[in-house]
Amino acid sequence: MEGWLMHRSTGMSYPLHGVVIVGRSPDCGLQLEDPAVSRRHGMIRQQDDGFWYFDLGSFNGTFLNDKRLVTAQKLNDGDALHISGHEFVFQQKGGNPALESDLLNASTMAQVRSAKAILLVTDIRGFTTLSEKLEPAVMARIMGSWYSFTEQILAQHGAMLDKFIGDCALAYWTDSCTDHRIQALRAAGAMQQSCIDTYAAHQEVLDAAGLTFAACASIHVGRVAYGGMSSREFTLIGDAVNVAFRVESLTRKLNEPVLVTADFLDGWEKGYSYCRPLGPQEVKGRKEPVTVFAVEKIPSVPSESSL
């Protein structure tokens, strides 16, 4: 699957691979030297089902087919993307991942791997209410901040971001060692702090609407298959992925911002000291309950003097 942007005015084409940041900053993959363009205006991310555009809280916004983007949107061949006076046309070749998978089945299967992975799912709490009560331009800036913070936090803690799905993100570590479990907890803690920072940055408009800004997260360990047509198109498959999403949905029922499963703590004795047991919980679509714990403390980062 190949994708690129074609600038209507100049006719120049910009190939899209993996993650491309669009903005005014020189370190952007697609730089637009225009004061109306934010330094990090948006992000185009290649996921397993195609190319998605994320506005990163830009001041002047991004418009897809003349409609301002609020959340991540999948790009379709021929879509018109307007970025502060710059108009691009998205073009795609080989847009049927399932068909490509059939045609290149042998090479695909050779790249599929199985691992006991750490899975982290995070989701914005009350997203529908936020969307209903806030102006699209305001909502777009808030969502852009969340997308940007989330991607940076996951990268800082060694996670692979599998995909964004609207107001939700799925990430993973393919090694379930103790160090990575600690990093997963720290990532969840950093995401909670990023929500506090996002709220503070938009407090006036959120308070006026009687709203807050928060996100929940779940962390689980289980065996998954991961792979795809190339390293840019990896995705996760397995029951463990379903469990991680189901447990994340329990955060609202149990009113806990971060939940982990017994499988996440299994074999890691010290991990229990960071959590409070909540017992077995019924989850949709599963016969057996899932034992979960609320995270009450985040592992501290060692100071330089103690290293």
VOGU-3710 file (C-alpha; in Angstrom, 3 decimals, decimal comma):
1> megwlmhrst> 0,000/0,000/0,000  1,496/3,321/-1,112  0,237/6,825/-0,452  1,303/10,360/-1,226  0,110/13,965/-1,143  0,067/16,095/-4,292  0,193/19,876/-3,828  -2,443/21,364/-6,149  -0,567/24,629/-6,770  2,964/23,326/-7,317
11> gmsyplhgvv> 2,190/19,823/-8,540  4,821/18,428/-6,179  4,223/14,972/-4,716  5,197/13,950/-1,185  5,429/10,192/-0,507  4,000/8,993/2,807  5,797/6,316/4,815  5,202/5,335/8,433  4,645/8,609/10,296  4,964/11,998/8,594
21> ivgrspdcgl> 4,706/15,220/10,605  3,346/18,194/8,661  4,288/21,665/9,838  6,469/24,762/9,710  9,353/23,319/11,735  12,477/22,269/9,771  12,368/18,817/11,380  8,928/18,034/9,904  8,776/15,359/7,232  6,573/17,651/5,141
31> qledpavsrr> 7,683/21,213/5,847  5,471/24,153/4,878  7,348/27,428/5,359  4,282/29,527/6,014  3,576/31,548/9,207  -0,074/30,432/9,057  1,051/26,824/9,477  1,766/25,635/13,034  5,218/24,281/13,861  3,733/20,787/14,246
41> hgmirqqddg> 0,454/21,212/12,411  -0,604/17,630/11,782  0,482/14,036/11,454  -0,177/11,413/8,793  0,210/7,902/10,118  0,175/4,688/8,101  -1,815/2,064/9,975  -2,818/-1,463/9,016  -6,013/-0,288/7,306  -4,638/2,752/5,487
51> fwyfdlgsfn> -3,403/6,315/6,062  -4,871/8,473/8,841  -4,568/12,223/9,392  -4,342/13,743/12,885  -4,490/17,477/13,503  -2,005/18,160/16,310  -3,892/21,049/17,855  -2,939/23,520/15,120  -4,108/27,115/15,514  -5,720/27,399/12,075
61> gtflndkrlv> -6,885/23,811/11,825  -6,952/21,234/9,049  -9,871/20,733/6,674  -10,653/17,445/4,952  -13,035/17,859/2,008  -13,993/21,308/3,397  -14,840/19,958/6,863  -12,666/20,837/9,841  -11,046/17,813/11,438  -11,749/17,211/15,099
71> taqklndgda> -10,558/13,622/15,503  -8,332/11,364/13,431  -9,751/10,591/10,012  -8,837/7,912/7,509  -7,790/9,321/4,146  -9,415/8,014/0,979  -8,033/8,253/-2,534  -8,890/11,674/-3,975  -9,523/13,407/-0,633  -8,757/17,140/-0,528
81> lhisghefvf> -6,677/18,253/2,455  -6,505/21,997/3,255  -3,727/23,174/5,575  -3,740/26,960/6,073  -4,095/27,854/2,398  -2,182/24,849/1,089  -4,367/22,343/-0,742  -3,234/18,768/-1,183  -4,871/15,798/-2,857  -4,328/12,430/-1,205
91> qqkggnpale> -3,576/9,614/-3,610  -3,279/5,936/-2,830  -2,195/2,839/-4,705  -3,070/-0,652/-3,505  -5,782/0,353/-1,049  -7,118/-3,131/-0,251  -4,890/-4,587/2,491  -6,855/-7,845/2,546  -6,308/-8,373/-1,191  -2,631/-7,530/-0,915
101> sdllnastma> -2,349/-10,007/1,924  -3,806/-12,767/-0,254  -1,506/-11,947/-3,173  1,609/-11,886/-1,010  0,563/-14,498/1,504  3,874/-16,347/1,575  6,003/-13,318/2,404  3,421/-12,071/4,895  3,327/-15,320/6,832  7,111/-15,311/7,021
111> qvrsakaill> 6,996/-11,997/8,872  4,248/-12,816/11,362  5,618/-13,375/14,859  4,142/-14,543/18,133  5,102/-13,076/21,479  3,961/-12,616/25,035  3,356/-8,891/24,867  2,394/-6,039/27,162  -0,685/-4,276/25,801  -1,801/-0,769/26,756
121> vtdirgfttl> -5,141/0,706/25,721  -6,022/4,316/26,495  -9,248/6,154/25,786  -10,651/9,629/26,435  -13,369/9,647/29,074  -16,634/11,328/28,077  -15,562/11,941/24,494  -19,140/12,121/23,168  -20,089/14,807/25,697  -16,962/16,805/24,867
131> seklepavma> -17,821/16,654/21,164  -21,398/17,766/21,761  -20,587/20,739/24,000  -17,426/22,165/22,440  -16,973/24,021/19,183  -15,197/21,911/16,536  -12,197/24,257/16,444  -11,715/23,981/20,213  -12,253/20,228/20,198  -9,716/19,852/17,392
141> rimgswysft> -7,031/21,669/19,395  -7,736/19,584/22,500  -7,650/16,327/20,551  -4,500/17,412/18,761  -2,780/17,976/22,093  -3,861/14,517/23,267  -2,652/12,772/20,101  0,707/14,523/20,289  1,218/13,880/24,011  0,207/10,230/23,663
151> eqilaqhgam> 2,592/9,505/20,795  5,494/11,214/22,559  4,870/9,454/25,882  4,677/6,011/24,292  7,894/6,613/22,350  9,686/7,849/25,476  8,763/4,629/27,278  9,780/2,260/24,517  6,300/1,267/23,346  5,195/0,584/19,791
161> ldkfigdcal> 2,049/2,488/18,870  -0,119/0,032/16,945  -2,866/2,469/16,051  -5,130/5,345/17,006  -8,834/4,573/16,705  -10,692/7,871/17,055  -10,356/8,780/20,733  -8,527/5,554/21,611  -4,950/4,282/21,226  -3,435/0,783/21,335
171> aywtdsctdh> 0,266/0,300/22,105  2,475/-2,642/22,978  5,855/-3,919/24,115  6,835/-7,270/22,555  8,963/-8,247/25,559  7,041/-8,672/28,810  10,121/-8,369/31,033  9,960/-6,523/34,347  11,650/-3,409/32,958  8,986/-3,076/30,279
181> riqalraaga> 6,185/-3,598/32,797  7,637/-0,728/34,805  7,767/1,390/31,649  4,125/0,544/30,912  3,066/1,812/34,347  5,155/4,944/33,921  3,607/5,553/30,505  0,118/5,253/31,993  1,091/7,684/34,742  2,537/10,166/32,255
191> mqqscidtya> -0,682/9,996/30,244  -2,668/10,904/33,339  -0,413/13,919/33,865  -0,772/14,905/30,202  -4,547/15,042/30,695  -4,052/17,397/33,638  -1,795/19,558/31,460  -4,318/19,507/28,598  -7,102/20,548/30,963  -4,975/23,383/32,355
201> ahqevldaag> -4,221/24,648/28,843  -7,929/24,754/27,968  -9,375/25,300/31,450  -11,356/28,439/30,653  -13,378/26,914/27,820  -13,766/23,551/29,575  -14,942/25,138/32,827  -17,411/27,330/30,946  -18,978/24,192/29,481  -18,895/22,354/32,814
211> ltfaacasih> -16,380/19,845/31,456  -13,083/18,298/32,429  -10,546/16,312/30,424  -9,412/12,847/31,415  -8,381/9,541/29,899  -8,422/5,989/31,204  -6,034/3,127/30,514  -5,718/-0,625/30,855  -2,577/-2,771/30,795  -2,603/-6,509/30,099
221> vgrvayggms> -0,087/-9,218/29,242  -0,926/-11,993/26,820  0,211/-13,826/23,727  -0,389/-12,074/20,421  0,550/-12,470/16,792  1,954/-9,361/15,208  3,123/-8,658/11,695  2,031/-7,515/8,283  3,203/-6,609/4,833  6,066/-4,489/6,167
231> sreftligda> 7,327/-2,995/9,411  5,117/0,043/8,748  1,963/-2,048/8,632  2,381/-4,227/11,710  -0,727/-4,854/13,707  -1,723/-7,044/16,634  -3,999/-10,067/16,552  -5,135/-12,267/19,418  -7,544/-12,710/22,287  -5,225/-10,705/24,535
241> vnvafrvesl> -6,024/-7,601/22,465  -9,738/-8,111/23,100  -9,101/-8,522/26,834  -7,112/-5,275/26,963  -9,972/-3,346/25,343  -12,595/-4,988/27,568  -10,645/-4,156/30,710  -10,265/-0,542/29,587  -14,061/-0,335/29,404  -14,172/-1,391/33,081
251> trklnepvlv> -12,430/1,826/34,123  -15,744/3,690/33,888  -17,725/1,062/35,760  -15,141/0,866/38,547  -14,312/4,602/38,424  -10,578/3,900/38,260  -8,323/5,723/35,780  -5,805/2,903/35,300  -6,461/-0,839/35,572  -4,086/-3,764/35,144
261> tadfldgwek> -4,854/-7,470/34,956  -3,592/-10,337/37,075  -1,698/-11,532/33,993  0,201/-8,242/33,927  1,330/-8,765/37,533  1,944/-12,514/37,227  5,555/-13,345/38,119  6,304/-9,779/39,211  5,981/-9,711/42,983  6,924/-6,062/43,430
271> gysycrplgp> 4,251/-5,068/40,937  1,546/-5,819/43,495  2,895/-3,008/45,693  1,763/-0,490/43,070  -1,791/-1,795/42,891  -4,996/-2,413/44,838  -6,946/-5,618/44,121  -10,477/-5,257/42,771  -11,166/-8,955/42,327  -12,669/-10,852/39,381
281> qevkgrkepv> -14,806/-8,725/37,060  -17,296/-9,761/34,403  -16,399/-8,465/30,963  -18,496/-8,445/27,829  -17,983/-11,361/25,474  -16,109/-13,614/27,924  -17,382/-16,552/29,951  -14,704/-16,281/32,620  -14,235/-13,120/34,705  -10,975/-11,173/34,522
291> tvfavekips> -9,146/-10,333/37,748  -8,125/-6,687/37,782  -6,196/-4,274/39,972  -6,332/-0,487/40,287  -2,988/1,266/39,921  -2,376/3,433/42,973  1,306/4,262/42,614  3,625/4,754/39,647  7,198/3,388/39,863  9,587/6,263/40,393
301> vpsessl> 12,417/7,040/37,999  15,826/6,522/39,677  17,711/9,756/40,273  21,108/10,224/38,633  22,831/10,050/42,019  21,417/6,563/42,634  22,534/5,171/39,265
//
